[in-house]
């Protein structure tokens, strides 16, 4: 048998599937899916992930803003309470000085201030308490040490406290002079009468 004298050209390679013709699914599904369907699924997954990330970031930012607002409100309220408690402590010192000027035996008190005492125009509905203590200064009988503690509002936990202390001069004790005559009761006084000489 003679060999064939014709030249055989090699067969062209099998072309790869083009876009849209179908290819094996990357998700290992048994069916062959189209490339456009896979692209749409991938886009949906990316969009969903982006939406979730945006929501998480927005929630974190909103939480930080709310926390900052609450913290600022509490700081402003505490500062307002501190200022009010300071004014009440100063008022306590003035009150003690007035009491000592009228009565040198004044030893202090607990001054409770109601919401009505702040006045009708005051923007407050809370109460306050001011504790006043008076002590005699050693070797200085005409001077008193006044200690004041003001709490605003009058609450065991949520309050502002301010303290003040001052030395107050008291008036000297009035004593009658030793050579002064004793007072005569009015019932024993007799009117002066004069007799006409005839």
C-alpha positions as CSV (number, residue, x, y, z in Angstrom):
1,X,0.0,0.0,0.0
2,X,1.5,3.3,-1.1
3,X,1.5,6.3,1.2
4,X,-0.8,9.1,0.4
5,X,1.0,11.9,-1.4
6,X,-1.5,14.6,-0.3
7,X,-0.6,17.1,2.3
8,X,-3.0,17.1,5.2
9,X,-3.6,20.5,6.9
10,X,-4.1,20.3,10.7
11,X,-7.6,21.0,11.9
12,X,-8.2,24.4,13.6
13,X,-8.5,24.4,17.4
14,X,-11.9,24.4,18.9
15,X,-12.8,28.1,19.6
16,X,-13.6,29.1,23.2
17,X,-17.1,30.1,24.0
18,X,-17.8,33.7,23.4
19,X,-19.7,36.1,25.6
20,X,-23.3,35.0,25.8
21,X,-22.7,31.5,24.5
22,X,-22.5,30.0,28.0
23,X,-19.7,29.0,30.3
24,X,-19.4,26.9,33.4
25,X,-20.8,28.8,36.5
26,X,-18.2,30.0,39.0
27,X,-20.5,29.0,41.8
28,X,-20.1,25.3,41.0
29,X,-23.7,24.9,40.1
30,X,-24.5,21.9,37.8
31,X,-26.0,24.1,35.1
32,X,-24.2,26.4,32.7
33,X,-25.3,30.0,33.3
34,X,-24.9,32.9,31.0
35,X,-22.3,35.5,31.8
36,X,-24.8,38.4,31.9
37,X,-26.8,36.6,34.7
38,X,-23.6,36.1,36.7
39,X,-22.6,39.7,36.2
40,X,-26.0,40.9,37.5
41,X,-25.8,38.7,40.5
42,X,-22.3,40.0,41.3
43,X,-23.5,43.6,41.0
44,X,-26.4,43.0,43.3
45,X,-24.1,41.5,45.9
46,X,-21.7,44.4,45.7
47,X,-24.6,46.9,46.0
48,X,-26.0,45.1,49.0
49,X,-22.7,45.0,50.7
50,X,-22.2,48.8,50.0
51,X,-25.7,49.5,51.4
52,X,-24.9,47.6,54.6
53,X,-21.6,49.4,55.0
54,X,-23.3,52.8,54.5
55,X,-26.0,52.0,57.0
56,X,-23.3,50.9,59.6
57,X,-21.3,54.1,59.1
58,X,-24.4,56.3,59.3
59,X,-25.6,54.5,62.5
60,X,-22.1,55.0,64.1
61,X,-22.1,58.7,63.2
62,X,-25.7,59.2,64.5
63,X,-24.8,57.4,67.7
64,X,-21.7,59.6,68.2
65,X,-23.7,62.8,67.6
66,X,-26.4,61.8,70.1
67,X,-23.8,60.9,72.7
68,X,-22.1,64.2,72.2
69,X,-25.3,66.1,72.5
70,X,-26.3,64.3,75.7
71,X,-22.8,64.9,77.2
72,X,-22.9,68.6,76.3
73,X,-26.4,68.9,77.8
74,X,-25.3,67.3,81.1
75,X,-22.2,69.5,81.3
76,X,-24.2,72.6,80.7
77,X,-26.7,71.6,83.4
78,X,-23.9,70.8,85.9
79,X,-22.3,74.2,85.2
80,X,-25.6,76.0,85.8
81,X,-26.1,74.1,89.1
82,X,-22.6,75.0,90.2
83,X,-23.2,78.7,89.5
84,X,-26.5,78.6,91.4
85,X,-25.0,76.8,94.3
86,X,-22.3,79.4,94.5
87,X,-24.8,82.3,94.7
88,X,-26.7,80.5,97.4
89,X,-23.5,80.0,99.5
90,X,-22.8,83.7,99.2
91,X,-26.4,84.5,100.2
92,X,-25.9,82.2,103.2
93,X,-22.9,84.3,104.4
94,X,-25.0,87.5,104.1
95,X,-27.8,85.9,106.0
96,X,-25.5,84.8,108.8
97,X,-24.0,88.3,109.0
98,X,-27.5,89.9,109.3
99,X,-28.5,87.4,112.0
100,X,-25.3,88.0,114.0
101,X,-25.8,91.8,113.8
102,X,-29.2,91.4,115.3
103,X,-28.3,88.6,117.8
104,X,-24.7,87.8,118.8
105,X,-25.8,84.4,120.1
106,X,-26.9,83.2,116.7
107,X,-25.4,79.7,116.2
108,X,-26.5,78.8,112.6
109,X,-29.4,77.1,110.9
110,X,-30.6,75.0,108.0
111,X,-32.1,77.3,105.4
112,X,-34.4,75.6,103.0
113,X,-35.3,77.4,99.9
114,X,-38.5,76.4,98.0
115,X,-39.2,77.0,94.3
116,X,-41.5,79.9,95.2
117,X,-38.6,81.6,97.0
118,X,-36.7,81.9,93.7
119,X,-39.4,84.3,92.4
120,X,-42.1,84.0,89.8
121,X,-39.7,84.8,86.9
122,X,-37.1,82.2,87.8
123,X,-36.9,79.3,85.4
124,X,-36.7,76.6,88.0
125,X,-39.0,74.2,89.9
126,X,-36.4,72.7,92.3
127,X,-35.6,73.3,95.9
128,X,-32.3,74.0,97.6
129,X,-30.8,73.8,101.1
130,X,-28.2,75.9,102.7
131,X,-26.5,74.8,106.0
132,X,-25.0,77.6,108.1
133,X,-22.7,76.9,111.1
134,X,-21.3,79.6,113.4
135,X,-18.3,79.1,115.7
136,X,-16.6,81.5,118.1
137,X,-13.0,82.4,117.2
138,X,-10.5,81.5,119.9
139,X,-9.4,84.5,121.9
140,X,-11.5,86.8,119.8
141,X,-15.0,87.0,121.4
142,X,-16.2,89.7,119.0
143,X,-15.6,87.6,115.9
144,X,-17.4,84.5,114.5
145,X,-16.3,81.9,112.0
146,X,-19.2,81.3,109.6
147,X,-19.2,78.1,107.4
148,X,-21.8,77.7,104.7
149,X,-22.6,74.7,102.5
150,X,-25.2,75.1,99.7
151,X,-26.7,72.2,97.8
152,X,-28.6,72.8,94.5
153,X,-30.9,71.1,93.9
154,X,-31.8,69.3,97.2
155,X,-31.1,65.8,95.9
156,X,-28.9,63.1,97.5
157,X,-27.1,62.3,94.3
158,X,-27.9,64.7,91.4
159,X,-26.8,68.0,92.8
160,X,-24.1,70.7,92.9
161,X,-22.4,71.7,96.2
162,X,-20.6,74.8,97.0
163,X,-19.0,75.8,100.3
164,X,-17.9,79.2,101.7
165,X,-16.3,80.4,104.9
166,X,-15.8,83.9,106.4
167,X,-15.0,85.8,109.6
168,X,-17.8,88.0,110.7
169,X,-17.5,90.8,113.2
170,X,-20.3,90.9,115.8
171,X,-21.3,94.0,117.7
172,X,-20.1,94.3,121.3
173,X,-22.3,93.2,124.1
174,X,-24.2,96.1,125.6
175,X,-23.7,96.4,129.4
176,X,-25.2,99.2,131.5
177,X,-22.7,101.4,133.3
178,X,-22.0,100.6,136.9
179,X,-23.0,104.0,138.3
180,X,-26.3,104.2,136.4
181,X,-29.3,104.5,138.7
182,X,-31.8,101.6,138.7
183,X,-34.9,102.1,136.8
184,X,-37.9,103.1,138.9
185,X,-41.2,101.6,138.0
186,X,-43.8,104.0,136.6
187,X,-46.3,103.1,139.4
188,X,-44.0,104.4,142.1
189,X,-43.4,107.8,140.5
190,X,-45.2,110.7,142.1
191,X,-46.0,113.9,140.4
192,X,-44.3,117.1,141.6
193,X,-46.7,119.3,143.4
194,X,-46.2,122.9,144.5
195,X,-48.1,124.7,147.3
196,X,-49.2,128.2,146.8
197,X,-48.3,130.5,149.7
198,X,-51.1,132.7,150.7
